[in-house]
């Protein structure tokens, strides 16, 4: 029963964080990007281009493209990914529908439109990138080209942010050939703002994901090593016990070596402090950790 409760609570936490990420993503679009008429990438951009060329409704192409990508993701990335992505797409749709009615138009005018397209592209891109990255860290995706990026990243050591950047560059560039009421100069300017937008989005994604994946190596010297090791393994992290001897005291003892995510280090520190306040610890950053519970070695 306890295991089922922990699994349930972990699932609720993950889906709550995904919803929060999609809220930030939607705020970026609703407050900064859409009011300024800025061009973005992703499946929405592809759907718009198909509509301009063929007249096929954007909603239909958006659904069909995402359905195909989700089917592929279910096979390649697993069922958990598919469920989280479906949830993320639904959550994003709800936020994009509800937020425009909640946020006052005067506030959008003052913060976004009044400050110009460049600043809005930077802030909107940061919000979009943050939302996508938060969703990535929980094993989900906001759908669209994010799915393609994660599938490629599973097999090739190319960052998701860079993959999304390359795809969005092509999508935004192709929009210049679409019929429009604006002059060629205005359309080129919008495309340049779009490139600023996706550059900020890509950088933000990589920044947040790298921070979430950063790991540290901890050596713990304590006579109460058994109790400390038991407490640490309760969070699903392994502990290696190493034989050692203090040269000054000539006493033999045990050394614990632990590798955890940086976000989990506070728990380890708290455990050591509660069990043995006289323990000695050494903490260092590691460049990469591969294996069960961390990153997988890609081909």
C-alpha atoms as an extended CHARMM CRD file, in Angstrom:
* protein
*
       299  EXT
         1         1  UNK       CA              0.0000000000        0.0000000000        0.0000000000  PROA      1               0.0000000000
         2         2  UNK       CA              2.8360000000        2.3800000000        0.8740000000  PROA      2               0.0000000000
         3         3  UNK       CA              4.5020000000        1.7930000000       -2.5080000000  PROA      3               0.0000000000
         4         4  UNK       CA              1.2150000000        2.5070000000       -4.3290000000  PROA      4               0.0000000000
         5         5  UNK       CA              0.7570000000        5.7030000000       -2.3160000000  PROA      5               0.0000000000
         6         6  UNK       CA              4.2630000000        6.9150000000       -3.1740000000  PROA      6               0.0000000000
         7         7  UNK       CA              3.6780000000        6.1060000000       -6.8450000000  PROA      7               0.0000000000
         8         8  UNK       CA              0.3860000000        7.9980000000       -6.8130000000  PROA      8               0.0000000000
         9         9  UNK       CA              1.9040000000       11.0260000000       -5.0920000000  PROA      9               0.0000000000
        10        10  UNK       CA              4.8440000000       11.0010000000       -7.5250000000  PROA      10              0.0000000000
        11        11  UNK       CA              2.4140000000       10.9090000000      -10.4530000000  PROA      11              0.0000000000
        12        12  UNK       CA              0.3600000000       13.7930000000       -9.0590000000  PROA      12              0.0000000000
        13        13  UNK       CA              3.5370000000       15.8040000000       -8.5540000000  PROA      13              0.0000000000
        14        14  UNK       CA              4.7390000000       15.1710000000      -12.1220000000  PROA      14              0.0000000000
        15        15  UNK       CA              1.4150000000       16.1140000000      -13.7220000000  PROA      15              0.0000000000
        16        16  UNK       CA              1.1320000000       19.2090000000      -11.5300000000  PROA      16              0.0000000000
        17        17  UNK       CA              4.5990000000       20.3690000000      -12.6300000000  PROA      17              0.0000000000
        18        18  UNK       CA              3.7020000000       19.6920000000      -16.2720000000  PROA      18              0.0000000000
        19        19  UNK       CA              0.5490000000       21.7910000000      -15.8950000000  PROA      19              0.0000000000
        20        20  UNK       CA              2.6130000000       24.5920000000      -14.3320000000  PROA      20              0.0000000000
        21        21  UNK       CA              5.0480000000       24.4520000000      -17.2460000000  PROA      21              0.0000000000
        22        22  UNK       CA              2.2130000000       24.6630000000      -19.7710000000  PROA      22              0.0000000000
        23        23  UNK       CA              0.7720000000       27.6210000000      -17.8510000000  PROA      23              0.0000000000
        24        24  UNK       CA              4.0620000000       29.5290000000      -18.2430000000  PROA      24              0.0000000000
        25        25  UNK       CA              4.2450000000       28.5040000000      -21.9190000000  PROA      25              0.0000000000
        26        26  UNK       CA              0.6840000000       29.7160000000      -22.5560000000  PROA      26              0.0000000000
        27        27  UNK       CA              1.2710000000       33.0010000000      -20.7270000000  PROA      27              0.0000000000
        28        28  UNK       CA              4.1970000000       33.7150000000      -23.0310000000  PROA      28              0.0000000000
        29        29  UNK       CA              2.0360000000       33.2790000000      -26.1040000000  PROA      29              0.0000000000
        30        30  UNK       CA             -1.1270000000       34.9460000000      -24.7830000000  PROA      30              0.0000000000
        31        31  UNK       CA              0.5670000000       37.9840000000      -23.2430000000  PROA      31              0.0000000000
        32        32  UNK       CA              3.5700000000       38.6720000000      -25.4810000000  PROA      32              0.0000000000
        33        33  UNK       CA              3.5950000000       36.8020000000      -28.7850000000  PROA      33              0.0000000000
        34        34  UNK       CA              0.0470000000       36.6630000000      -30.1390000000  PROA      34              0.0000000000
        35        35  UNK       CA             -0.8540000000       40.3070000000      -29.3360000000  PROA      35              0.0000000000
        36        36  UNK       CA              2.2270000000       41.4280000000      -31.3090000000  PROA      36              0.0000000000
        37        37  UNK       CA              1.5030000000       39.1530000000      -34.2620000000  PROA      37              0.0000000000
        38        38  UNK       CA              4.8580000000       37.3870000000      -33.9290000000  PROA      38              0.0000000000
        39        39  UNK       CA              5.6690000000       34.2580000000      -35.9290000000  PROA      39              0.0000000000
        40        40  UNK       CA              6.5790000000       31.0950000000      -34.0570000000  PROA      40              0.0000000000
        41        41  UNK       CA              7.5570000000       27.5800000000      -35.0000000000  PROA      41              0.0000000000
        42        42  UNK       CA              6.1650000000       24.1860000000      -34.1510000000  PROA      42              0.0000000000
        43        43  UNK       CA              3.1480000000       22.3110000000      -35.4480000000  PROA      43              0.0000000000
        44        44  UNK       CA              1.0150000000       25.4420000000      -35.2650000000  PROA      44              0.0000000000
        45        45  UNK       CA              3.3370000000       27.1230000000      -37.7640000000  PROA      45              0.0000000000
        46        46  UNK       CA              3.2130000000       24.0930000000      -40.0790000000  PROA      46              0.0000000000
        47        47  UNK       CA             -0.5880000000       24.0040000000      -39.8430000000  PROA      47              0.0000000000
        48        48  UNK       CA             -0.8000000000       27.6860000000      -40.7420000000  PROA      48              0.0000000000
        49        49  UNK       CA              1.4150000000       27.1960000000      -43.8110000000  PROA      49              0.0000000000
        50        50  UNK       CA             -0.7220000000       24.2480000000      -44.9760000000  PROA      50              0.0000000000
        51        51  UNK       CA             -3.8090000000       26.4070000000      -44.5890000000  PROA      51              0.0000000000
        52        52  UNK       CA             -2.3100000000       29.2210000000      -46.6980000000  PROA      52              0.0000000000
        53        53  UNK       CA             -1.3080000000       26.8010000000      -49.4600000000  PROA      53              0.0000000000
        54        54  UNK       CA             -4.2620000000       24.3750000000      -49.5490000000  PROA      54              0.0000000000
        55        55  UNK       CA             -7.0280000000       25.9720000000      -47.4760000000  PROA      55              0.0000000000
        56        56  UNK       CA             -7.0390000000       22.9270000000      -45.1870000000  PROA      56              0.0000000000
        57        57  UNK       CA             -8.2880000000       24.0410000000      -41.7190000000  PROA      57              0.0000000000
        58        58  UNK       CA             -5.5520000000       24.6890000000      -39.1750000000  PROA      58              0.0000000000
        59        59  UNK       CA             -7.3790000000       22.7990000000      -36.4220000000  PROA      59              0.0000000000
        60        60  UNK       CA             -7.5960000000       19.6210000000      -38.5220000000  PROA      60              0.0000000000
        61        61  UNK       CA             -3.9550000000       19.6260000000      -39.5920000000  PROA      61              0.0000000000
        62        62  UNK       CA             -2.8340000000       20.4740000000      -36.0420000000  PROA      62              0.0000000000
        63        63  UNK       CA             -4.7610000000       17.4850000000      -34.6810000000  PROA      63              0.0000000000
        64        64  UNK       CA             -3.6460000000       15.0790000000      -37.4100000000  PROA      64              0.0000000000
        65        65  UNK       CA              0.0490000000       15.9780000000      -37.1600000000  PROA      65              0.0000000000
        66        66  UNK       CA              0.0260000000       15.6810000000      -33.3690000000  PROA      66              0.0000000000
        67        67  UNK       CA             -1.8730000000       12.3730000000      -33.5790000000  PROA      67              0.0000000000
        68        68  UNK       CA              0.7840000000       10.8950000000      -35.8800000000  PROA      68              0.0000000000
        69        69  UNK       CA              3.6310000000       12.1780000000      -33.6930000000  PROA      69              0.0000000000
        70        70  UNK       CA              1.9590000000       10.8470000000      -30.5500000000  PROA      70              0.0000000000
        71        71  UNK       CA              1.5450000000        7.4110000000      -32.1410000000  PROA      71              0.0000000000
        72        72  UNK       CA              5.2760000000        7.3600000000      -32.9280000000  PROA      72              0.0000000000
        73        73  UNK       CA              6.1560000000        8.6250000000      -29.4380000000  PROA      73              0.0000000000
        74        74  UNK       CA              4.0780000000        5.8850000000      -27.8020000000  PROA      74              0.0000000000
        75        75  UNK       CA              6.1470000000        3.2740000000      -29.5990000000  PROA      75              0.0000000000
        76        76  UNK       CA              9.5750000000        4.9020000000      -29.2250000000  PROA      76              0.0000000000
        77        77  UNK       CA              9.4100000000        6.7200000000      -25.8790000000  PROA      77              0.0000000000
        78        78  UNK       CA              6.8870000000        4.6000000000      -23.9920000000  PROA      78              0.0000000000
        79        79  UNK       CA              3.2880000000        4.7950000000      -22.8040000000  PROA      79              0.0000000000
        80        80  UNK       CA              4.0700000000        7.1060000000      -19.8770000000  PROA      80              0.0000000000
        81        81  UNK       CA              5.4210000000        9.6910000000      -22.3030000000  PROA      81              0.0000000000
        82        82  UNK       CA              2.2880000000        9.4400000000      -24.4510000000  PROA      82              0.0000000000
        83        83  UNK       CA             -0.0650000000        9.9220000000      -21.5120000000  PROA      83              0.0000000000
        84        84  UNK       CA              1.8630000000       12.9130000000      -20.2340000000  PROA      84              0.0000000000
        85        85  UNK       CA              1.9890000000       14.4530000000      -23.6990000000  PROA      85              0.0000000000
        86        86  UNK       CA             -1.7720000000       14.0230000000      -24.1720000000  PROA      86              0.0000000000
        87        87  UNK       CA             -2.2770000000       15.6820000000      -20.7950000000  PROA      87              0.0000000000
        88        88  UNK       CA              0.1140000000       18.4870000000      -21.7740000000  PROA      88              0.0000000000
        89        89  UNK       CA             -1.6570000000       19.1180000000      -25.0870000000  PROA      89              0.0000000000
        90        90  UNK       CA             -5.0330000000       19.2550000000      -23.3320000000  PROA      90              0.0000000000
        91        91  UNK       CA             -3.6890000000       21.5020000000      -20.5650000000  PROA      91              0.0000000000
        92        92  UNK       CA             -2.0670000000       23.8290000000      -23.0930000000  PROA      92              0.0000000000
        93        93  UNK       CA             -5.2990000000       24.0300000000      -25.0870000000  PROA      93              0.0000000000
        94        94  UNK       CA             -7.2910000000       24.9060000000      -21.9650000000  PROA      94              0.0000000000
        95        95  UNK       CA             -4.8080000000       27.5850000000      -20.8730000000  PROA      95              0.0000000000
        96        96  UNK       CA             -4.6810000000       29.1460000000      -24.3350000000  PROA      96              0.0000000000
        97        97  UNK       CA             -8.4740000000       29.2470000000      -24.3440000000  PROA      97              0.0000000000
        98        98  UNK       CA             -9.0080000000       30.5610000000      -20.8010000000  PROA      98              0.0000000000
        99        99  UNK       CA             -6.1260000000       32.9860000000      -20.2300000000  PROA      99              0.0000000000
       100       100  UNK       CA             -7.1620000000       35.5800000000      -22.8650000000  PROA      100             0.0000000000
       101       101  UNK       CA            -10.4600000000       35.9820000000      -21.0090000000  PROA      101             0.0000000000
       102       102  UNK       CA             -8.7610000000       36.3040000000      -17.6210000000  PROA      102             0.0000000000
       103       103  UNK       CA             -5.8700000000       38.6570000000      -18.4000000000  PROA      103             0.0000000000
       104       104  UNK       CA             -7.0710000000       42.2720000000      -18.8670000000  PROA      104             0.0000000000
       105       105  UNK       CA             -6.4670000000       43.7070000000      -22.3350000000  PROA      105             0.0000000000
       106       106  UNK       CA             -5.0770000000       46.8850000000      -20.7540000000  PROA      106             0.0000000000
       107       107  UNK       CA             -2.3850000000       44.8810000000      -18.9670000000  PROA      107             0.0000000000
       108       108  UNK       CA             -1.3300000000       43.1830000000      -22.2040000000  PROA      108             0.0000000000
       109       109  UNK       CA             -1.2440000000       46.5400000000      -23.9630000000  PROA      109             0.0000000000
       110       110  UNK       CA              0.9840000000       48.1020000000      -21.2990000000  PROA      110             0.0000000000
       111       111  UNK       CA              3.3710000000       45.1830000000      -20.7480000000  PROA      111             0.0000000000
       112       112  UNK       CA              3.6750000000       43.6520000000      -24.2110000000  PROA      112             0.0000000000
       113       113  UNK       CA              2.3540000000       45.7750000000      -27.0870000000  PROA      113             0.0000000000
       114       114  UNK       CA              3.5020000000       49.0450000000      -25.5680000000  PROA      114             0.0000000000
       115       115  UNK       CA              7.0830000000       47.7990000000      -25.1740000000  PROA      115             0.0000000000
       116       116  UNK       CA              7.4830000000       46.6860000000      -28.7840000000  PROA      116             0.0000000000
       117       117  UNK       CA              7.9700000000       43.4460000000      -30.6610000000  PROA      117             0.0000000000
       118       118  UNK       CA             11.6350000000       42.8730000000      -29.7900000000  PROA      118             0.0000000000
       119       119  UNK       CA             11.1460000000       42.8800000000      -26.0180000000  PROA      119             0.0000000000
       120       120  UNK       CA              7.9920000000       40.8210000000      -26.3790000000  PROA      120             0.0000000000
       121       121  UNK       CA              9.8600000000       38.2620000000      -28.5020000000  PROA      121             0.0000000000
       122       122  UNK       CA             12.5540000000       37.9370000000      -25.8100000000  PROA      122             0.0000000000
       123       123  UNK       CA             10.1600000000       37.6480000000      -22.8690000000  PROA      123             0.0000000000
       124       124  UNK       CA              7.7060000000       35.4540000000      -24.7580000000  PROA      124             0.0000000000
       125       125  UNK       CA             10.5320000000       33.1860000000      -25.9170000000  PROA      125             0.0000000000
       126       126  UNK       CA             11.8470000000       32.8630000000      -22.3580000000  PROA      126             0.0000000000
       127       127  UNK       CA              8.3750000000       31.9280000000      -21.1020000000  PROA      127             0.0000000000
       128       128  UNK       CA              7.8370000000       29.4210000000      -23.9210000000  PROA      128             0.0000000000
       129       129  UNK       CA             11.2730000000       27.8570000000      -23.4040000000  PROA      129             0.0000000000
       130       130  UNK       CA             10.7900000000       27.6270000000      -19.6410000000  PROA      130             0.0000000000
       131       131  UNK       CA              7.4150000000       25.9490000000      -20.0450000000  PROA      131             0.0000000000
       132       132  UNK       CA              8.6900000000       23.4100000000      -22.5740000000  PROA      132             0.0000000000
       133       133  UNK       CA             11.7970000000       22.6240000000      -20.4820000000  PROA      133             0.0000000000
       134       134  UNK       CA              9.7670000000       22.1010000000      -17.2960000000  PROA      134             0.0000000000
       135       135  UNK       CA              7.5500000000       19.6890000000      -19.2120000000  PROA      135             0.0000000000
       136       136  UNK       CA             10.6140000000       17.8690000000      -20.5710000000  PROA      136             0.0000000000
       137       137  UNK       CA             12.0700000000       17.3700000000      -17.0790000000  PROA      137             0.0000000000
       138       138  UNK       CA              8.9530000000       15.4230000000      -16.0540000000  PROA      138             0.0000000000
       139       139  UNK       CA              9.1290000000       13.1120000000      -19.0750000000  PROA      139             0.0000000000
       140       140  UNK       CA              6.4330000000       14.8670000000      -21.0540000000  PROA      140             0.0000000000
       141       141  UNK       CA              6.1730000000       17.1720000000      -24.0180000000  PROA      141             0.0000000000
       142       142  UNK       CA              3.9750000000       20.0340000000      -25.1660000000  PROA      142             0.0000000000
       143       143  UNK       CA              3.4870000000       18.1480000000      -28.4240000000  PROA      143             0.0000000000
       144       144  UNK       CA              4.4220000000       19.0270000000      -31.9920000000  PROA      144             0.0000000000
       145       145  UNK       CA              8.0830000000       19.3760000000      -32.8980000000  PROA      145             0.0000000000
       146       146  UNK       CA              8.9980000000       18.7840000000      -29.2360000000  PROA      146             0.0000000000
       147       147  UNK       CA              8.1460000000       15.1180000000      -29.8130000000  PROA      147             0.0000000000
       148       148  UNK       CA             10.4200000000       14.9220000000      -32.8570000000  PROA      148             0.0000000000
       149       149  UNK       CA             13.2330000000       16.5150000000      -30.8390000000  PROA      149             0.0000000000
       150       150  UNK       CA             12.9220000000       14.0260000000      -27.9700000000  PROA      150             0.0000000000
       151       151  UNK       CA             12.7630000000       11.0420000000      -30.3300000000  PROA      151             0.0000000000
       152       152  UNK       CA             15.9820000000       12.1240000000      -32.0750000000  PROA      152             0.0000000000
       153       153  UNK       CA             17.6100000000       12.9340000000      -28.7110000000  PROA      153             0.0000000000
       154       154  UNK       CA             16.9020000000        9.3790000000      -27.5540000000  PROA      154             0.0000000000
       155       155  UNK       CA             19.2430000000        7.9920000000      -30.2090000000  PROA      155             0.0000000000
       156       156  UNK       CA             21.6060000000       10.8710000000      -30.9760000000  PROA      156             0.0000000000
       157       157  UNK       CA             23.4600000000       13.1230000000      -28.5560000000  PROA      157             0.0000000000
       158       158  UNK       CA             21.9070000000       16.3340000000      -29.8910000000  PROA      158             0.0000000000
       159       159  UNK       CA             20.2400000000       18.6760000000      -27.4060000000  PROA      159             0.0000000000
       160       160  UNK       CA             16.4310000000       19.0350000000      -27.6850000000  PROA      160             0.0000000000
       161       161  UNK       CA             16.7820000000       22.8170000000      -27.7440000000  PROA      161             0.0000000000
       162       162  UNK       CA             19.0700000000       22.7160000000      -30.7750000000  PROA      162             0.0000000000
       163       163  UNK       CA             16.7830000000       20.3190000000      -32.6580000000  PROA      163             0.0000000000
       164       164  UNK       CA             13.7320000000       22.4750000000      -32.0100000000  PROA      164             0.0000000000
       165       165  UNK       CA             15.7290000000       25.5160000000      -33.0840000000  PROA      165             0.0000000000
       166       166  UNK       CA             16.6420000000       23.9700000000      -36.4500000000  PROA      166             0.0000000000
       167       167  UNK       CA             13.0740000000       22.8760000000      -37.1790000000  PROA      167             0.0000000000
       168       168  UNK       CA             11.6050000000       26.2310000000      -36.1930000000  PROA      168             0.0000000000
       169       169  UNK       CA             14.1160000000       28.1010000000      -38.3830000000  PROA      169             0.0000000000
       170       170  UNK       CA             12.8320000000       26.2010000000      -41.4120000000  PROA      170             0.0000000000
       171       171  UNK       CA              9.1780000000       26.6910000000      -40.4690000000  PROA      171             0.0000000000
       172       172  UNK       CA              9.5070000000       30.4420000000      -39.8920000000  PROA      172             0.0000000000
       173       173  UNK       CA             11.6190000000       30.9720000000      -43.0250000000  PROA      173             0.0000000000
       174       174  UNK       CA              9.0190000000       29.2250000000      -45.1940000000  PROA      174             0.0000000000
       175       175  UNK       CA              6.3430000000       31.7000000000      -44.0670000000  PROA      175             0.0000000000
       176       176  UNK       CA              7.8720000000       34.4320000000      -46.2450000000  PROA      176             0.0000000000
       177       177  UNK       CA              6.4880000000       32.7070000000      -49.3520000000  PROA      177             0.0000000000
       178       178  UNK       CA              2.9080000000       32.8300000000      -48.0770000000  PROA      178             0.0000000000
       179       179  UNK       CA              0.3890000000       35.3910000000      -49.4520000000  PROA      179             0.0000000000
       180       180  UNK       CA              0.1160000000       38.4330000000      -47.1640000000  PROA      180             0.0000000000
       181       181  UNK       CA             -1.2000000000       41.9850000000      -46.9950000000  PROA      181             0.0000000000
       182       182  UNK       CA              2.0970000000       43.2470000000      -45.5540000000  PROA      182             0.0000000000
       183       183  UNK       CA              5.0510000000       44.5490000000      -47.5430000000  PROA      183             0.0000000000
       184       184  UNK       CA              8.1090000000       42.3760000000      -48.0710000000  PROA      184             0.0000000000
       185       185  UNK       CA             10.0540000000       44.5080000000      -45.5880000000  PROA      185             0.0000000000
       186       186  UNK       CA              7.4500000000       44.0270000000      -42.8810000000  PROA      186             0.0000000000
       187       187  UNK       CA              7.3590000000       40.2860000000      -43.4820000000  PROA      187             0.0000000000
       188       188  UNK       CA             11.1490000000       40.0460000000      -43.2700000000  PROA      188             0.0000000000
       189       189  UNK       CA             11.0710000000       42.0120000000      -39.9970000000  PROA      189             0.0000000000
       190       190  UNK       CA              8.4910000000       39.6100000000      -38.5400000000  PROA      190             0.0000000000
       191       191  UNK       CA             10.6930000000       36.6650000000      -39.5390000000  PROA      191             0.0000000000
       192       192  UNK       CA             13.7060000000       38.2610000000      -37.8380000000  PROA      192             0.0000000000
       193       193  UNK       CA             11.6690000000       38.7420000000      -34.6630000000  PROA      193             0.0000000000
       194       194  UNK       CA             10.6350000000       35.0970000000      -35.0040000000  PROA      194             0.0000000000
       195       195  UNK       CA             14.2980000000       34.0590000000      -35.1080000000  PROA      195             0.0000000000
       196       196  UNK       CA             14.9970000000       36.0900000000      -31.9740000000  PROA      196             0.0000000000
       197       197  UNK       CA             12.0480000000       34.3440000000      -30.3570000000  PROA      197             0.0000000000
       198       198  UNK       CA             13.1790000000       30.8060000000      -31.1410000000  PROA      198             0.0000000000
       199       199  UNK       CA             16.8040000000       31.5630000000      -30.2210000000  PROA      199             0.0000000000
       200       200  UNK       CA             15.7070000000       32.6730000000      -26.7460000000  PROA      200             0.0000000000
       201       201  UNK       CA             13.3770000000       29.6670000000      -26.4880000000  PROA      201             0.0000000000
       202       202  UNK       CA             16.1370000000       27.2230000000      -27.4560000000  PROA      202             0.0000000000
       203       203  UNK       CA             18.6650000000       28.7400000000      -25.0450000000  PROA      203             0.0000000000
       204       204  UNK       CA             16.1700000000       28.6700000000      -22.1820000000  PROA      204             0.0000000000
       205       205  UNK       CA             15.2820000000       25.0170000000      -22.8180000000  PROA      205             0.0000000000
       206       206  UNK       CA             18.9230000000       23.8950000000      -22.7460000000  PROA      206             0.0000000000
       207       207  UNK       CA             19.6890000000       26.0570000000      -19.7030000000  PROA      207             0.0000000000
       208       208  UNK       CA             16.8820000000       24.6060000000      -17.5900000000  PROA      208             0.0000000000
       209       209  UNK       CA             17.3220000000       20.9920000000      -18.7280000000  PROA      209             0.0000000000
       210       210  UNK       CA             21.0800000000       21.0810000000      -18.1080000000  PROA      210             0.0000000000
       211       211  UNK       CA             20.4840000000       22.4420000000      -14.6250000000  PROA      211             0.0000000000
       212       212  UNK       CA             17.8880000000       19.7730000000      -13.8550000000  PROA      212             0.0000000000
       213       213  UNK       CA             20.2140000000       16.9750000000      -15.0290000000  PROA      213             0.0000000000
       214       214  UNK       CA             23.3610000000       18.1740000000      -13.2610000000  PROA      214             0.0000000000
       215       215  UNK       CA             24.6790000000       15.6100000000      -10.8030000000  PROA      215             0.0000000000
       216       216  UNK       CA             27.1290000000       15.6900000000       -7.8970000000  PROA      216             0.0000000000
       217       217  UNK       CA             29.3310000000       13.0680000000       -6.2260000000  PROA      217             0.0000000000
       218       218  UNK       CA             29.3920000000       12.9400000000       -2.4260000000  PROA      218             0.0000000000
       219       219  UNK       CA             31.8490000000       11.1180000000       -0.1740000000  PROA      219             0.0000000000
       220       220  UNK       CA             30.6090000000       10.6440000000        3.4080000000  PROA      220             0.0000000000
       221       221  UNK       CA             32.9330000000        9.6720000000        6.2720000000  PROA      221             0.0000000000
       222       222  UNK       CA             30.9230000000        8.5480000000        9.3070000000  PROA      222             0.0000000000
       223       223  UNK       CA             30.8370000000        5.7790000000       11.9040000000  PROA      223             0.0000000000
       224       224  UNK       CA             27.0620000000        5.6790000000       11.4460000000  PROA      224             0.0000000000
       225       225  UNK       CA             27.4250000000        4.8480000000        7.7630000000  PROA      225             0.0000000000
       226       226  UNK       CA             24.8650000000        2.0220000000        7.8360000000  PROA      226             0.0000000000
       227       227  UNK       CA             22.0050000000        4.2290000000        9.0230000000  PROA      227             0.0000000000
       228       228  UNK       CA             22.9620000000        6.9830000000        6.5660000000  PROA      228             0.0000000000
       229       229  UNK       CA             23.1140000000        4.5000000000        3.6710000000  PROA      229             0.0000000000
       230       230  UNK       CA             19.6830000000        3.0760000000        4.5320000000  PROA      230             0.0000000000
       231       231  UNK       CA             18.1290000000        6.5480000000        4.5900000000  PROA      231             0.0000000000
       232       232  UNK       CA             19.6890000000        7.5520000000        1.2470000000  PROA      232             0.0000000000
       233       233  UNK       CA             18.6020000000        4.3680000000       -0.5570000000  PROA      233             0.0000000000
       234       234  UNK       CA             15.0010000000        5.1190000000        0.4500000000  PROA      234             0.0000000000
       235       235  UNK       CA             14.8770000000        7.7840000000       -2.3110000000  PROA      235             0.0000000000
       236       236  UNK       CA             15.9540000000        5.2690000000       -4.9200000000  PROA      236             0.0000000000
       237       237  UNK       CA             19.6340000000        6.2190000000       -5.1060000000  PROA      237             0.0000000000
       238       238  UNK       CA             22.4370000000        3.7170000000       -4.7320000000  PROA      238             0.0000000000
       239       239  UNK       CA             25.2140000000        3.9340000000       -2.1670000000  PROA      239             0.0000000000
       240       240  UNK       CA             28.6790000000        2.3870000000       -2.5270000000  PROA      240             0.0000000000
       241       241  UNK       CA             30.5820000000        1.4170000000        0.6380000000  PROA      241             0.0000000000
       242       242  UNK       CA             34.3770000000        1.7390000000        0.3780000000  PROA      242             0.0000000000
       243       243  UNK       CA             36.9570000000        0.4660000000        2.8870000000  PROA      243             0.0000000000
       244       244  UNK       CA             39.2620000000        3.2120000000        4.1310000000  PROA      244             0.0000000000
       245       245  UNK       CA             41.7090000000        4.1420000000        6.8600000000  PROA      245             0.0000000000
       246       246  UNK       CA             42.4940000000        7.4770000000        8.4400000000  PROA      246             0.0000000000
       247       247  UNK       CA             46.2620000000        7.9160000000        8.2530000000  PROA      247             0.0000000000
       248       248  UNK       CA             46.4190000000       10.2740000000       11.2130000000  PROA      248             0.0000000000
       249       249  UNK       CA             44.4070000000        8.0250000000       13.5750000000  PROA      249             0.0000000000
       250       250  UNK       CA             45.4150000000        4.7410000000       11.8750000000  PROA      250             0.0000000000
       251       251  UNK       CA             41.7770000000        3.6480000000       12.2740000000  PROA      251             0.0000000000
       252       252  UNK       CA             39.9380000000        1.6750000000        9.6270000000  PROA      252             0.0000000000
       253       253  UNK       CA             36.4710000000        2.8230000000        8.6210000000  PROA      253             0.0000000000
       254       254  UNK       CA             33.8450000000        2.9260000000        5.9030000000  PROA      254             0.0000000000
       255       255  UNK       CA             33.3640000000        5.6220000000        3.2780000000  PROA      255             0.0000000000
       256       256  UNK       CA             30.0310000000        6.1250000000        1.4810000000  PROA      256             0.0000000000
       257       257  UNK       CA             30.0760000000        7.2660000000       -2.1300000000  PROA      257             0.0000000000
       258       258  UNK       CA             26.8000000000        8.6650000000       -3.4360000000  PROA      258             0.0000000000
       259       259  UNK       CA             25.9190000000       10.1680000000       -6.8250000000  PROA      259             0.0000000000
       260       260  UNK       CA             22.6680000000       12.1400000000       -6.9480000000  PROA      260             0.0000000000
       261       261  UNK       CA             21.0070000000       14.9030000000       -8.9150000000  PROA      261             0.0000000000
       262       262  UNK       CA             21.8350000000       18.3570000000       -7.6230000000  PROA      262             0.0000000000
       263       263  UNK       CA             18.1510000000       18.7800000000       -6.7970000000  PROA      263             0.0000000000
       264       264  UNK       CA             18.3800000000       15.7280000000       -4.4890000000  PROA      264             0.0000000000
       265       265  UNK       CA             21.5070000000       16.8490000000       -2.6430000000  PROA      265             0.0000000000
       266       266  UNK       CA             19.6050000000       18.7430000000        0.0610000000  PROA      266             0.0000000000
       267       267  UNK       CA             17.9850000000       15.4880000000        1.1350000000  PROA      267             0.0000000000
       268       268  UNK       CA             21.3970000000       13.8110000000        1.5090000000  PROA      268             0.0000000000
       269       269  UNK       CA             22.7300000000       16.7670000000        3.5020000000  PROA      269             0.0000000000
       270       270  UNK       CA             19.6960000000       16.6730000000        5.7820000000  PROA      270             0.0000000000
       271       271  UNK       CA             20.0690000000       12.9230000000        6.3900000000  PROA      271             0.0000000000
       272       272  UNK       CA             23.7540000000       13.2500000000        7.3080000000  PROA      272             0.0000000000
       273       273  UNK       CA             23.0230000000       16.1870000000        9.6050000000  PROA      273             0.0000000000
       274       274  UNK       CA             20.2300000000       14.2910000000       11.4000000000  PROA      274             0.0000000000
       275       275  UNK       CA             22.1540000000       11.0170000000       11.7850000000  PROA      275             0.0000000000
       276       276  UNK       CA             25.7080000000       12.2020000000       12.4920000000  PROA      276             0.0000000000
       277       277  UNK       CA             26.5340000000       15.8760000000       12.9800000000  PROA      277             0.0000000000
       278       278  UNK       CA             30.2330000000       14.9590000000       13.2520000000  PROA      278             0.0000000000
       279       279  UNK       CA             30.3170000000       13.3370000000        9.8120000000  PROA      279             0.0000000000
       280       280  UNK       CA             32.8410000000       14.5770000000        7.2490000000  PROA      280             0.0000000000
       281       281  UNK       CA             31.6610000000       15.1460000000        3.6690000000  PROA      281             0.0000000000
       282       282  UNK       CA             33.3000000000       15.9020000000        0.3390000000  PROA      282             0.0000000000
       283       283  UNK       CA             31.1160000000       17.1900000000       -2.5410000000  PROA      283             0.0000000000
       284       284  UNK       CA             32.1560000000       17.5840000000       -6.1700000000  PROA      284             0.0000000000
       285       285  UNK       CA             30.5130000000       18.2060000000       -9.5490000000  PROA      285             0.0000000000
       286       286  UNK       CA             30.6450000000       15.4410000000      -12.1510000000  PROA      286             0.0000000000
       287       287  UNK       CA             30.6730000000       16.0210000000      -15.9030000000  PROA      287             0.0000000000
       288       288  UNK       CA             28.3050000000       13.1780000000      -16.7610000000  PROA      288             0.0000000000
       289       289  UNK       CA             26.5980000000       10.2200000000      -15.0860000000  PROA      289             0.0000000000
       290       290  UNK       CA             25.3820000000        7.3110000000      -17.1960000000  PROA      290             0.0000000000
       291       291  UNK       CA             23.4560000000        4.2460000000      -16.1180000000  PROA      291             0.0000000000
       292       292  UNK       CA             20.2850000000        3.2830000000      -14.2940000000  PROA      292             0.0000000000
       293       293  UNK       CA             18.5490000000        6.2890000000      -12.7790000000  PROA      293             0.0000000000
       294       294  UNK       CA             20.6360000000        8.7860000000      -14.7800000000  PROA      294             0.0000000000
       295       295  UNK       CA             21.4230000000        9.3480000000      -18.4600000000  PROA      295             0.0000000000
       296       296  UNK       CA             21.6100000000        6.5430000000      -21.0070000000  PROA      296             0.0000000000
       297       297  UNK       CA             24.6180000000        6.2310000000      -23.2740000000  PROA      297             0.0000000000
       298       298  UNK       CA             23.4450000000        7.1500000000      -26.7660000000  PROA      298             0.0000000000
       299       299  UNK       CA             24.7200000000        5.6310000000      -29.9760000000  PROA      299             0.0000000000
